[in-house]
Amino acid sequence: MTTFEKIANILKDYINCDLDDIKPETTFESLKIDSLDMVEIIMNLEEEFSVTVEDVSEIKTVGQLVEIIEENRK
C-alpha cells in the first residue's frame, strides 16, 4: 500500500466518505476538515508513519500531506 493509499484510508475513516472522493489534488477544505480535525489527523499520521509534521497550517491538499510524510520518512 502506498503512502497516499494509507492516508486516503485514514481520511476516509475519519470523515466517513468514499475513497473515490480523495485524490492528491483534493483539498482538506473540500472534505470539510477544519484546523482542529487536521491536528487530530496529523497526530494519527505521525504515529502511523513514525514522523513529525511541523507546520500543519501550510498543508492544503492531500497530495501536499503525502509529500510531507514521504519527505519526513527518509
N, C-alpha and C positions, 0 to 999 in steps of 0.2 A: 504494500500500500504506500502510495506517495505521500509526501508531506501535505500536499493540497487535499488529497482524499481524506486523510486523518482529520485535518482542520475542518473540512466541509462536514464530515460526520459529526464532529463535536458541535459545530454551529447548528446543524440540523436538529440534533437532540436538544440543544439549549433553547432554540426558538420554536421548535416544533413545526418545521416546514419541510417541503420536498427537497430532496438532494438536488434535483434539477434546477432549483431556484438559486443555487450557489455556484457561481462561476468566478474565475480570478478577477474579473472586472466588476463584480458585484460590490456595491458599497455597503458599509455597515448601516448607513442611514436608510438605504432602501430595504434592509432587513429589519428595520425598526429596533436596532440595537443602540441604546444610548450609552453615555460615558460610564455609568455605573455597571451596566451589563458588560461593557467592554473590559473593565478592570477585572471582573469575575472570570470572564472568558480567558483573558490573558494569564491570570493566575493558574487556571486549569491547564493551559497550554504550556506554561513554564514547567509545571510538574510533569506533564506528559512527555515533553521533549528534553527535559533537563537543561533548560536555557533560562536566560534572564532577558527580558524585554524592557528597555529603558524608557523610551518616550512613546507612550500609548497614544497621545493626542495627535501625533503625526500620521497614524495609520488610518487610511480612509477606505481601502479596498481589501478584499480577501487576498488578492494577489500580493499586495504590499506586505501583508501579515505573513504569508508563506515565505516571501523573500527574507524577511527579518528573521524568522525562525530558522531557515536554512543557513543564513549567514552566521548565526549565533551557535549553530550546532558544530561548526567546523573547528 
